């Protein structure tokens, strides 16, 4: 008996110690929670200051403020399910089942999902949906990182406020994905600190990653090849190989050390709440929309992740608009070993058993087998017990074209990466078409700028990307097809002549097949593709200008040498097919090199010395053997006579003149391209056809209002039966009988008055049009002078005002043209009326 009492006392002491330890752990977790709840997150200040209670709920539908009978029954079923769950799994965290909405009414999470397909092609695929949600909404952290939120607002309200937490992001994204036909689910689980707080400062920006170089496969040894005897191997080659091997090993070790240093610096700090941070994301199962395998989507970033990603640390439950599933699998190793077969009752516990479970036959039953009466009775009972999910209480999700075009909250979004900063703008916010800017830094503190990349859309000059290397001060512009000169890329330091320029072209849109052109103050190189004469490169060298300080277009640089290289023409013999020809302008020499013949290691050559210029002018041209030095590879049987060499020299002399002219044309084209590019940069703007749909709708409404007003005025004029002869009949005293001369005077005066009024009206419209054009020119000049000092909002407001002035000019020009067309018709119509008027018809009929 005494031993039993001692054992009981020890058990009580151990139990008390365990309770004390649990209390200490809970206290420490509470302290950590309080510290982490105020941790810094990279979000705008206006989001932290946003008052959710200021949302006006008076205009919301009745489904937001009350629950239907079916929804009340669902809440009762959910409470009963939660009681059983907490009884069977007391150590598990609470489930996210029925938080309150914006009206303070409890709503089941599955009814908050509203599958919607919006009329935008970009939202027909998961990439576009995820990118839109991540750009359109602003991230708001949970009030406590380890507890569930107490509310879940409708996606329509979240879209109106343009911000929310991870659960709001997930519900909206899941609704769009379900509407697009994907098998998507909202997930309540746990994730890493970086994912929960949208901290991407330890990750590389996807836009800055360079494609990995594919390692070249080592030459495979041919076992049938005869091996040289070891005695013939040169000792110097062995030493060189050993030296190269040591250098490669040392370089590999240095690379590994640098990688280790980078990983140590970029390694995240220890998280005291690792595995406890609550997060919500989206699960997309394979099957529908040709999805090959299951994957996760982080709604904060819009990026896809594997279901085995180490940043996802566990799952509590998943749900869609039809049902709710609780994960019954262990998550000791994160989500790596989870089975996502939701119909597996062992791995997933379903809330509503009859809502999504398909009709299953007995294992031994066949497709054509009829069910027995007992089975039918059991199915009817199960049908009575089952409960389908009520329809969503959320109002239809709508996104206006203006909101879809604006995208980012307040038109701009900033994302910080490791050694990089990415800025996003709405497509029509910046007048120059800038939509993205990536700034790459050389240090982790983001103080040393290395490179800046800018992406553009809808520009008239077809510019899509610009990279600026801050170390070399070199700028590279990339163009889409459609530029005036067929430009594909342009690398430069400044848009001035006789500086370094490298240009790439789309050869299929150029007649000469030019692909690349590189020009400096000393030389110019051009590469060609697909030419009929097999020319693939031309190299021009320049000398120094004689008169210093003169302009390039007045006194161009003298051409010293022109070198052309040709591809092999299979229709000609190799020793007659020119591979390279060099024109030495100052030395007056021409060197020809032909292609190699088969089984030859040297090529045939010809070196010409041109006749002096004085002799050519006097026609004293005498061809001598010393003027052409020939080397014929192989037998000298094909040596040409002096007449043939003289004919070839004359052709080469003509070619030299053509090449000099082509070189000058290339220089002129470069100057023209630089002039056009400078003009495009100074007046960079978006075409009128790419302005927002809201602005186009406003213009259309203005046009309809003006058109309706003018039609009403015309109808009013027709309804008013005014006596157009009254002012002129007063002048002659309203006589009942008039002479023929008086009738002609009245007619001519009436027609002259109409003509004068039509001219005055046209002159007024013309004056207004000229005034509007002059005002627009002044605004454009002021904008060009003060553009650098304007902010994005001021620039947008100014461009909007200018577009209204442009619309006014367009309307005035249409009215002026219409008046010019209608004036003769009105004159003839009045003339016909006067001839038919009974007061004048008797005298004018003769």
C-alpha positions in Angstrom: 0.0 0.0 0.0 2.9 2.4 0.9 4.6 1.7 -2.5 1.4 2.4 -4.3 1.1 5.8 -2.5 4.7 6.7 -3.4 4.1 5.8 -7.1 1.0 7.9 -7.1 2.8 10.9 -5.6 5.6 10.5 -8.2 3.1 10.4 -11.0 1.4 13.5 -9.6 4.7 15.3 -9.4 5.6 14.4 -13.0 2.2 15.5 -14.2 2.7 18.9 -12.4 6.2 19.3 -13.9 4.8 18.5 -17.4 2.0 21.1 -16.9 4.6 23.7 -15.8 6.8 23.0 -18.8 3.8 23.3 -21.1 2.9 26.6 -19.5 6.5 27.8 -19.9 6.5 26.7 -23.5 3.2 28.5 -24.2 4.5 31.6 -22.5 7.6 31.6 -24.6 5.6 31.1 -27.7 3.4 34.0 -26.8 6.4 36.2 -26.3 7.8 35.1 -29.6 4.4 35.7 -31.2 4.3 39.2 -29.8 7.8 39.9 -31.1 7.2 38.4 -34.6 3.8 40.1 -34.9 5.5 43.4 -35.3 8.3 42.2 -37.5 9.1 44.3 -40.6 7.5 43.2 -43.8 8.1 44.8 -47.2 4.7 46.3 -47.8 3.5 49.9 -48.4 2.6 52.0 -45.4 -0.9 52.8 -46.7 -1.7 49.0 -46.4 -0.7 49.0 -42.7 -2.9 52.1 -42.1 -5.9 50.8 -44.0 -9.1 50.6 -41.9 -11.1 47.5 -42.9 -14.0 48.7 -40.7 -14.5 51.7 -43.1 -15.9 49.4 -45.8 -19.4 50.4 -46.7 -21.6 47.2 -46.3 -25.0 48.9 -46.6 -25.0 48.4 -50.4 -24.1 44.7 -50.3 -26.6 42.0 -51.3 -28.7 40.3 -48.7 -26.7 37.1 -49.0 -23.8 39.0 -47.4 -25.9 39.9 -44.3 -27.9 36.8 -43.7 -27.7 33.0 -44.0 -30.1 30.8 -45.9 -31.6 27.7 -44.3 -29.2 25.6 -46.3 -26.2 27.6 -45.1 -27.4 27.4 -41.5 -27.7 23.6 -41.8 -24.1 23.6 -43.3 -22.8 25.6 -40.3 -24.5 23.1 -38.0 -22.8 20.2 -39.9 -19.5 22.0 -39.7 -19.8 22.5 -36.0 -20.6 18.8 -35.5 -17.7 17.8 -37.7 -15.3 20.1 -35.7 -16.4 18.6 -32.4 -15.6 15.1 -33.6 -12.3 16.3 -35.1 -11.2 18.0 -31.8 -12.2 14.9 -29.9 -10.3 12.5 -32.1 -7.3 14.8 -32.8 -6.9 17.0 -29.7 -3.2 17.8 -30.5 -4.1 19.2 -34.0 -4.5 22.9 -34.6 -8.0 24.3 -35.1 -9.6 24.1 -38.6 -10.5 27.1 -40.8 -14.2 26.4 -41.3 -16.6 29.4 -40.9 -14.9 32.8 -40.3 -17.0 35.9 -40.5 -17.3 38.0 -43.6 -17.3 41.8 -44.0 -20.8 42.0 -42.6 -19.8 40.0 -39.5 -21.8 36.9 -40.6 -20.3 33.5 -40.3 -19.9 31.9 -43.7 -18.4 28.5 -44.6 -15.2 28.8 -46.5 -16.3 26.7 -49.4 -19.2 29.0 -50.1 -16.8 32.0 -50.3 -15.2 30.5 -53.4 -17.1 31.8 -56.5 -15.9 30.1 -59.8 -15.7 32.8 -62.4 -14.5 33.0 -66.0 -13.7 36.6 -67.0 -13.7 37.8 -70.6 -9.9 38.4 -70.8 -7.8 35.9 -72.8 -4.9 36.3 -70.3 -7.1 34.8 -67.5 -7.8 31.6 -69.5 -4.6 30.0 -68.2 -3.2 29.6 -64.7 -0.1 31.7 -65.4 -2.2 34.7 -66.3 -4.6 34.2 -63.4 -1.7 33.9 -60.9 0.2 36.8 -62.4 -2.9 39.1 -62.3 -3.8 38.3 -58.7 -0.2 38.8 -57.5 0.1 42.1 -59.3 -3.4 43.5 -58.7 -3.5 42.8 -54.9 -1.2 44.2 -52.2 -0.1 41.7 -49.6 -1.3 42.3 -46.0 0.3 40.1 -43.3 -1.7 38.1 -40.8 -2.2 39.8 -37.4 -0.6 36.9 -35.7 1.7 34.7 -37.8 0.8 31.4 -35.9 -3.0 31.9 -35.7 -5.8 31.8 -38.2 -7.5 35.0 -39.3 -10.9 35.7 -37.7 -12.5 36.9 -41.0 -12.6 36.0 -44.6 -14.0 38.7 -47.0 -15.6 38.0 -50.3 -13.4 38.1 -53.5 -15.5 41.0 -54.8 -14.7 43.1 -51.7 -11.0 42.1 -51.9 -10.9 43.2 -55.5 -12.5 46.5 -54.6 -9.9 47.1 -51.8 -7.0 45.7 -53.8 -5.4 44.1 -50.8 -5.7 41.1 -48.5 -3.9 38.4 -46.6 -2.8 35.0 -47.9 -6.3 33.5 -47.5 -7.9 36.3 -49.5 -5.3 35.9 -52.3 -5.9 32.1 -52.4 -9.7 32.3 -52.5 -9.7 34.8 -55.3 -7.1 32.9 -57.3 -8.9 29.6 -56.7 -12.2 31.2 -58.0 -10.5 32.3 -61.2 -8.8 28.9 -61.8 -12.0 27.0 -61.2 -13.8 29.3 -63.7 -11.0 28.6 -66.2 -11.5 24.8 -65.9 -8.7 23.8 -63.5 -9.1 21.4 -60.6 -8.0 23.9 -58.0 -8.2 24.0 -54.2 -7.5 26.4 -51.4 -4.9 25.1 -48.9 -4.6 25.9 -45.2 -1.1 24.9 -44.0 2.3 26.1 -42.8 5.2 27.5 -44.8 8.6 29.1 -44.3 9.0 32.7 -43.0 10.2 33.9 -46.4 7.1 32.7 -48.2 4.7 33.9 -45.5 6.1 37.4 -45.3 6.8 37.7 -49.1 10.5 38.1 -48.4 12.3 37.4 -51.7 15.5 39.2 -50.8 17.4 35.9 -50.6 16.2 34.7 -54.0 17.5 35.7 -57.4 15.1 37.6 -59.7 13.8 35.3 -62.5 14.4 38.1 -65.0 18.1 38.4 -64.0 19.0 34.7 -64.3 21.1 33.7 -67.3 20.4 30.5 -69.1 22.8 27.7 -68.0 25.4 26.8 -70.5 25.2 23.3 -71.7 28.6 21.6 -71.1 30.2 20.3 -74.2 30.4 16.6 -74.4 33.9 15.3 -74.3 35.2 13.7 -77.4 34.6 10.0 -77.2 37.6 7.8 -77.7 37.4 5.6 -80.8 38.6 2.2 -79.9 39.4 1.4 -83.5 41.7 4.3 -83.9 45.4 3.5 -83.9 47.1 4.8 -80.8 50.5 6.5 -81.2 53.4 4.9 -79.5 54.3 6.4 -76.1 57.8 7.3 -77.2 56.5 9.7 -79.8 54.6 11.9 -77.3 56.3 15.2 -76.8 57.2 16.1 -73.3 56.1 19.7 -73.8 52.6 18.6 -74.6 52.4 16.6 -71.4 53.6 19.5 -69.4 51.0 21.8 -71.1 48.2 19.4 -70.3 49.2 19.0 -66.7 49.4 22.8 -66.4 45.9 23.2 -67.9 44.5 20.5 -65.6 46.0 22.3 -62.5 44.5 25.6 -63.6 41.0 24.1 -64.1 41.2 22.4 -60.7 42.2 25.7 -59.0 39.5 27.6 -60.8 36.9 25.0 -59.7 38.1 25.2 -56.1 37.8 29.0 -56.2 34.3 28.8 -57.6 33.3 26.4 -54.8 34.7 28.7 -52.2 32.8 31.7 -53.7 29.6 29.6 -53.7 30.1 28.6 -50.1 30.6 32.3 -49.2 27.5 33.3 -51.0 25.4 30.6 -49.4 26.7 31.6 -46.0 25.8 35.2 -46.6 22.4 34.4 -48.2 21.5 31.8 -45.6 18.4 32.9 -43.8 18.5 33.5 -40.1 17.0 30.9 -37.7 13.2 31.3 -37.4 11.8 30.6 -33.9 8.4 29.9 -35.4 9.6 27.5 -38.1 6.8 25.1 -38.8 4.2 27.2 -37.0 3.6 30.0 -39.4 0.2 29.8 -40.9 -0.1 30.3 -44.7 -2.6 29.7 -47.5 -1.9 28.8 -51.1 -3.5 27.0 -54.0 -3.3 23.4 -55.0 -3.9 22.4 -58.7 -4.4 18.7 -59.3 -3.5 16.9 -62.5 -6.2 15.7 -65.0 -8.1 18.8 -66.1 -6.8 21.3 -68.6 -4.0 18.8 -69.6 -2.2 19.4 -66.3 0.5 16.7 -66.2 1.2 16.7 -62.5 0.1 18.3 -59.2 1.7 21.6 -58.3 1.3 24.5 -55.8 0.9 28.2 -56.6 2.0 30.8 -54.1 -0.6 33.5 -54.6 1.7 36.3 -53.3 4.2 35.8 -56.1 2.1 33.9 -58.7 4.9 31.3 -59.1 4.4 27.6 -59.3 6.1 25.2 -57.0 6.5 21.5 -56.8 4.4 19.7 -54.1 7.8 18.6 -52.6 9.1 22.1 -52.2 10.9 22.5 -48.9 9.2 25.9 -48.2 5.8 24.2 -47.7 6.0 22.6 -44.2 2.5 21.0 -43.8 -1.2 21.0 -44.7 -4.1 21.1 -42.4 -7.0 21.1 -44.9 -8.0 21.9 -48.5 -11.4 23.1 -49.9 -13.1 24.2 -53.1 -16.6 25.3 -53.9 -17.9 21.7 -53.5 -16.4 20.2 -50.4 -13.9 20.4 -47.6 -11.1 17.9 -46.9 -8.9 17.5 -43.7 -5.4 16.0 -44.1 -4.9 12.9 -42.0 -1.3 12.3 -43.1 1.8 13.1 -41.1 3.8 16.2 -42.2 7.1 15.5 -40.5 8.9 15.9 -43.8 6.8 18.8 -45.0 4.6 18.0 -48.0 7.1 15.6 -49.7 5.3 12.4 -48.8 1.7 13.5 -49.1 -0.8 11.7 -51.3 -3.2 14.1 -53.0 -5.9 11.5 -53.9 -8.8 13.3 -52.1 -11.0 10.3 -52.6 -8.8 8.2 -50.3 -10.7 8.2 -47.0 -7.6 7.1 -45.1 -5.5 10.1 -46.2 -8.2 12.7 -46.4 -11.3 13.1 -44.2 -14.2 14.6 -46.2 -16.8 16.9 -44.6 -19.7 16.2 -46.9 -19.8 12.6 -47.9 -22.3 12.7 -50.7 -21.5 16.0 -52.5 -18.6 14.8 -54.6 -18.4 11.0 -54.1 -19.1 9.2 -57.4 -21.4 6.2 -57.6 -19.3 3.1 -57.0 -20.3 -0.5 -57.7 -19.4 -3.5 -55.8 -16.0 -5.0 -56.8 -17.6 -8.0 -58.3 -20.4 -6.1 -60.1 -20.3 -5.4 -63.9 -21.3 -2.3 -65.7 -24.5 -3.8 -67.0 -25.5 -5.5 -63.7 -28.7 -4.3 -62.1 -28.7 -3.3 -58.4 -30.8 -5.4 -55.9 -33.6 -3.9 -53.9 -31.5 -4.0 -50.8 -28.8 -1.9 -52.5 -31.4 0.5 -53.7 -32.8 1.0 -50.3 -29.3 1.6 -48.9 -28.6 4.2 -51.5 -31.8 6.0 -50.9 -31.0 6.2 -47.2 -27.6 7.5 -47.9 -29.0 10.0 -50.3 -31.3 11.3 -47.5 -28.3 11.6 -45.2 -26.0 13.3 -47.7 -25.9 17.1 -48.0 -24.8 19.1 -51.0 -22.8 22.3 -50.7 -25.1 25.4 -51.0 -24.3 27.9 -53.7 -21.8 30.7 -53.1 -23.1 33.8 -51.3 -20.5 36.0 -53.0 -21.7 38.5 -55.7 -20.4 37.9 -59.2 -16.7 38.7 -59.6 -16.3 41.5 -62.0 -13.1 43.4 -63.2 -13.5 46.4 -65.3 -11.3 46.9 -68.4 -9.8 49.9 -66.7 -8.9 48.0 -63.5 -7.6 45.1 -65.6 -5.3 47.4 -67.6 -4.1 49.3 -64.5 -3.2 46.0 -62.7 -0.9 47.0 -59.9 -2.3 48.8 -56.8 -1.9 52.5 -57.4 -0.4 51.6 -60.8 3.0 50.5 -59.5 4.5 47.6 -57.6 8.1 47.1 -56.2 9.6 43.7 -55.5 13.0 43.3 -53.7 15.2 40.4 -54.6 18.7 39.4 -53.8 20.9 42.1 -55.3 18.0 43.3 -57.5 14.9 45.4 -57.4 12.0 44.9 -59.8 9.5 47.7 -60.4 6.2 47.1 -62.3 3.8 49.7 -63.8 0.5 49.5 -65.5 0.8 49.2 -69.3 -0.7 52.6 -70.0 0.6 54.5 -66.9 3.9 55.8 -68.3 3.7 57.8 -71.5 6.9 56.1 -72.8 5.4 52.6 -72.5 7.6 51.5 -69.5 6.1 48.5 -67.8 9.0 46.9 -65.9 12.4 48.0 -64.6 15.0 45.7 -63.1 17.9 47.2 -61.2 20.8 44.8 -60.6 23.2 45.6 -57.8 26.7 44.4 -57.1 26.4 44.2 -53.3 23.9 42.8 -50.9 23.1 46.3 -49.5 21.8 47.3 -52.9 24.0 50.5 -53.1 26.2 49.8 -56.2 24.2 49.7 -59.4 25.6 47.3 -62.0 22.9 47.1 -64.6 19.4 48.5 -65.4 16.9 46.7 -67.6 13.7 48.3 -68.8 10.8 46.6 -70.6 8.4 48.6 -72.8 5.0 47.9 -74.5 3.0 49.4 -77.3 5.7 51.8 -78.4 5.6 53.2 -82.0 9.3 52.6 -82.4 8.8 48.9 -81.5 11.3 49.2 -78.6 10.7 46.3 -76.1 13.8 46.1 -73.9 16.7 48.4 -72.9 19.7 47.3 -70.9 22.1 49.9 -69.5 25.5 48.6 -68.2 26.5 51.2 -65.5 30.1 50.0 -65.5 30.8 50.3 -69.2 28.0 52.9 -69.8 26.9 50.9 -72.8 23.2 50.8 -73.7 21.5 48.1 -75.7 18.0 48.5 -77.2 16.0 45.5 -78.4 13.2 46.0 -81.0 10.4 43.8 -82.1 9.8 43.3 -85.9 8.4 46.4 -87.6 10.9 49.1 -87.1 11.5 51.6 -89.9 15.0 50.3 -90.6 14.4 46.7 -89.6 16.4 47.2 -86.4 16.6 44.2 -84.0 19.2 45.5 -81.5 21.3 48.6 -81.1 24.3 48.9 -78.7 25.8 52.3 -78.2 27.3 54.7 -75.7 25.7 57.8 -77.1 23.6 58.6 -80.2 26.3 60.7 -81.8 28.2 60.0 -85.0 31.7 58.4 -85.1 31.2 56.6 -81.8 30.9 52.9 -81.1 27.7 51.4 -82.5 26.7 47.8 -82.9 23.4 47.2 -84.7 21.5 44.0 -85.5 18.8 43.8 -88.1 16.1 41.4 -89.2 17.7 40.2 -92.5 14.5 38.9 -93.9 13.0 42.4 -94.2 16.1 43.9 -95.8 16.9 43.7 -99.5 20.7 43.5 -98.9 20.4 40.7 -96.3 22.3 42.7 -93.7 22.3 41.0 -90.3 24.9 42.9 -88.2 26.8 46.2 -88.4 29.5 47.3 -86.0 31.0 50.8 -86.5 33.7 52.7 -84.6 35.8 55.7 -85.5 38.4 53.5 -87.2 36.4 50.7 -88.9 33.0 49.3 -89.9 32.1 45.6 -90.1 28.9 44.2 -91.7 27.6 40.7 -91.7 25.2 39.4 -94.3 22.9 36.3 -94.6 21.2 34.6 -97.6 22.8 36.7 -100.4 22.9 35.4 -103.9 26.5 36.4 -104.3 27.5 34.4 -101.2 28.9 37.5 -99.4 28.8 37.0 -95.7 31.0 39.8 -94.3 32.5 43.2 -95.3 35.2 45.1 -93.3 36.0 48.7 -94.0 38.9 50.5 -92.4 39.1 54.3 -92.2 42.0 56.7 -91.9 42.4 60.0 -90.1 40.5 63.0 -91.4 42.7 65.6 -93.0 41.0 68.8 -91.8 40.6 68.6 -88.0 37.3 69.7 -86.5 35.1 69.3 -89.6 31.8 67.5 -89.4 31.3 63.9 -90.5 28.8 64.7 -93.2 31.0 67.5 -94.7 34.4 65.8 -94.7 33.9 62.0 -94.0 36.8 59.8 -93.0 38.9 58.5 -95.9 38.6 54.8 -96.7 41.9 52.9 -96.4 40.9 49.3 -96.9 37.9 47.2 -97.8 37.8 43.5 -97.1 35.1 41.1 -98.2 34.6 37.4 -97.4 32.5 35.0 -99.4 31.0 31.6 -98.7 31.6 28.6 -100.9 29.7 28.6 -104.2 29.3 24.9 -105.1 28.7 25.7 -108.8 32.2 27.0 -109.3 35.5 25.2 -109.0 37.3 25.9 -105.7 40.3 27.6 -107.3 38.0 29.9 -109.2 35.6 30.7 -106.3 36.8 33.8 -104.4 36.9 33.4 -100.6 38.4 36.7 -99.7 39.2 39.9 -101.5 41.0 42.9 -100.0 41.1 46.3 -101.7 44.1 48.4 -100.4 42.9 51.9 -101.5 46.1 53.9 -100.7 48.5 51.3 -101.9 46.3 50.7 -105.0 46.5 47.0 -104.6 44.0 44.2 -104.7 44.5 40.7 -103.1 42.3 37.8 -104.0 42.3 34.5 -102.1 40.3 31.5 -103.4 38.7 28.6 -101.5 40.6 25.5 -100.7 40.5 22.6 -103.0 39.9 19.1 -101.6 43.0 17.5 -100.1 44.9 20.8 -100.3 46.3 22.9 -97.4 47.0 26.1 -99.3 44.7 28.2 -101.4 45.3 29.9 -104.7 46.0 33.6 -104.6 46.3 36.6 -106.9 47.8 40.0 -106.0 47.1 42.9 -108.4 48.9 46.2 -108.6 46.6 48.8 -110.2 47.6 51.2 -112.9 48.4 54.7 -111.6 45.5 57.2 -111.8 47.4 59.4 -114.3 47.9 56.6 -116.7 44.2 55.6 -116.5 43.1 59.1 -117.2 45.3 59.2 -120.3 44.2 55.7 -121.4 47.9 54.6 -121.2 47.1 51.3 -119.6 49.6 48.6 -120.4 49.3 45.2 -118.6 52.6 43.7 -117.6 53.2 40.3 -115.8 54.7 42.3 -112.8 51.2 43.8 -112.2 49.8 40.4 -111.1 51.5 37.9 -108.9 49.7 34.6 -109.1 50.0 31.5 -106.9 48.1 28.5 -108.3 47.7 25.6 -105.8 48.6 22.4 -107.6 49.6 22.2 -111.2 50.2 25.6 -113.1 48.1 24.4 -116.1 45.3 26.9 -115.4 47.4 30.1 -115.5 45.5 32.8 -117.3 46.8 35.1 -120.0 47.5 38.8 -119.7 44.2 39.7 -121.5 42.2 37.7 -119.0 44.1 39.2 -116.1 43.6 42.7 -117.5 39.8 42.0 -117.8 39.7 40.8 -114.3 41.6 43.9 -113.0 39.2 46.2 -114.8 36.2 44.4 -113.2 37.9 44.6 -109.7 38.5 48.3 -110.3 34.8 48.9 -111.0 33.9 46.8 -107.9 36.2 48.9 -105.8 34.3 52.1 -106.8 31.0 50.3 -106.0 32.2 49.2 -102.7 33.4 52.7 -101.8 30.0 54.0 -102.7 28.3 51.3 -100.6 30.5 52.1 -97.7 29.4 55.7 -97.9 25.8 54.7 -98.1 26.2 52.5 -95.0 27.7 55.5 -93.2 24.8 57.7 -94.3 22.3 55.0 -93.2 24.0 54.9 -89.7 23.7 58.6 -89.4 20.1 58.5 -90.5 19.3 55.7 -88.0 21.0 57.7 -85.2 19.0 60.8 -86.1 15.7 58.9 -86.2 16.6 57.1 -82.9 17.3 60.5 -81.2 14.0 61.8 -82.5 12.1 58.7 -81.3 13.6 59.1 -77.9 12.8 62.8 -77.6 9.1 62.2 -78.7 8.5 58.7 -77.3 4.8 58.2 -76.8 2.2 55.5 -77.2 0.0 55.5 -80.3 -3.6 56.7 -79.9 -5.0 53.2 -80.6 -3.4 51.7 -77.4 -4.9 54.1 -74.9 -7.1 52.7 -72.3 -10.6 51.5 -73.1 -12.1 53.9 -70.6 -10.6 56.8 -72.5 -11.9 55.4 -75.8 -15.3 55.0 -74.3 -15.3 58.6 -73.1 -14.4 59.8 -76.6 -17.1 57.7 -78.1 -19.7 59.1 -75.7 -18.6 62.7 -76.5 -18.9 61.9 -80.2 -22.4 60.5 -79.7 -23.5 63.5 -77.6 -22.2 66.0 -80.2 -23.8 64.0 -83.1 -27.2 63.9 -81.3 -27.0 67.6 -80.5 -26.4 68.5 -84.1 -29.2 66.2 -85.3 -31.6 67.9 -82.9 -30.5 71.3 -84.2 -31.1 70.2 -87.7 -34.5 68.8 -86.9 -35.4 72.0 -85.0 -34.5 74.1 -88.0 -36.6 72.0 -90.3 -39.6 72.2 -87.9 -39.3 76.0 -87.7 -41.1 77.3 -90.8 -39.4 80.7 -91.0 -40.0 83.1 -93.8 -36.5 83.4 -95.4 -37.7 86.1 -97.7 -39.1 88.4 -95.0 -35.9 90.4 -94.3 -35.5 91.2 -98.0 -39.2 91.9 -98.7 -39.1 94.6 -96.0 -36.5 96.4 -98.1 -39.0 96.9 -101.0 -42.0 97.6 -98.7 -43.8 94.1 -98.8 -45.3 94.8 -102.2 -47.8 92.3 -103.4 -46.8 92.8 -107.0 -43.2 93.1 -107.9 -41.4 93.8 -111.1 -39.0 91.3 -112.6 -36.0 93.4 -111.5 -37.2 93.6 -107.9 -37.7 89.8 -107.9 -34.2 89.2 -109.2 -32.8 91.6 -106.6 -34.6 89.8 -103.8 -33.4 86.4 -105.0 -29.7 87.5 -105.4 -29.7 89.2 -102.0 -31.1 86.1 -100.3 -28.5 83.8 -102.0 -25.7 86.3 -101.2 -26.7 86.4 -97.6 -26.7 82.6 -97.4 -23.3 82.4 -99.0 -21.9 85.0 -96.5 -23.3 83.2 -93.5 -21.8 79.8 -94.7 -18.4 81.5 -95.2 -18.6 83.1 -91.8 -19.4 79.8 -90.2 -16.6 78.1 -91.9 -14.2 80.9 -90.9 -15.2 80.6 -87.3 -14.6 76.8 -87.3 -11.2 77.4 -89.1 -10.2 79.9 -86.5 -11.1 77.6 -83.6 -9.2 74.8 -85.3 -6.0 76.9 -85.8 -6.2 78.1 -82.2 -6.5 74.5 -80.9 -3.6 73.3 -83.0 -1.4 76.2 -81.8 -2.4 75.5 -78.2 -1.4 71.8 -78.6 2.0 72.8 -80.1 2.7 75.0 -77.2 1.8 72.2 -74.7 4.0 69.8 -76.6 6.9 72.2 -76.5 6.4 72.8 -72.8 6.2 69.1 -72.1 9.5 68.4 -74.0 11.2 71.2 -72.0 9.9 70.1 -68.5 9.5 66.4 -69.0 12.5 65.5 -66.8 11.0 67.4 -63.8 7.5 65.8 -64.0 6.4 62.9 -61.9 4.5 59.9 -63.4 1.2 61.2 -62.1 1.7 64.7 -63.5 2.9 63.3 -66.8 -0.2 61.1 -67.0 -2.5 64.0 -66.2 -0.8 66.2 -68.8 -1.1 63.5 -71.5 -4.8 63.0 -70.7 -5.3 66.8 -71.1 -3.4 66.7 -74.4 -5.6 63.8 -75.6 -8.7 65.8 -75.0 -7.3 68.7 -77.0 -6.4 66.3 -79.8 -10.0 65.0 -79.8 -11.3 68.6 -80.0 -9.0 69.2 -83.0 -10.3 66.0 -84.7 -14.0 67.1 -84.1 -13.3 70.6 -85.5 -11.6 69.3 -88.6 -14.6 66.9 -89.2 -17.1 69.8 -88.8 -15.0 72.0 -91.2 -14.9 69.3 -93.9 -18.6 68.7 -93.4 -19.5 72.4 -93.8 -17.4 72.6 -97.0 -19.3 69.6 -98.4 -22.7 70.8 -97.4 -22.3 74.5 -98.5 -22.9 73.9 -102.2 -25.9 71.7 -101.5 -27.5 74.3 -99.3 -26.9 77.0 -101.8 -28.6 74.9 -104.6 -31.4 73.9 -102.3 -32.2 77.6 -101.5 -32.0 78.5 -105.1 -34.6 75.9 -106.0 -36.9 77.0 -103.2 -36.7 80.6 -104.4 -37.7 79.6 -107.9 -40.7 77.7 -106.5 -41.8 80.4 -104.1 -45.2 81.8 -105.3 -44.1 85.4 -104.6 -41.2 85.1 -107.0 -42.1 82.2 -109.3 -44.1 84.3 -111.7 -41.2 86.6 -112.5 -38.3 84.0 -112.2 -40.0 81.4 -114.4 -39.1 83.5 -117.5 
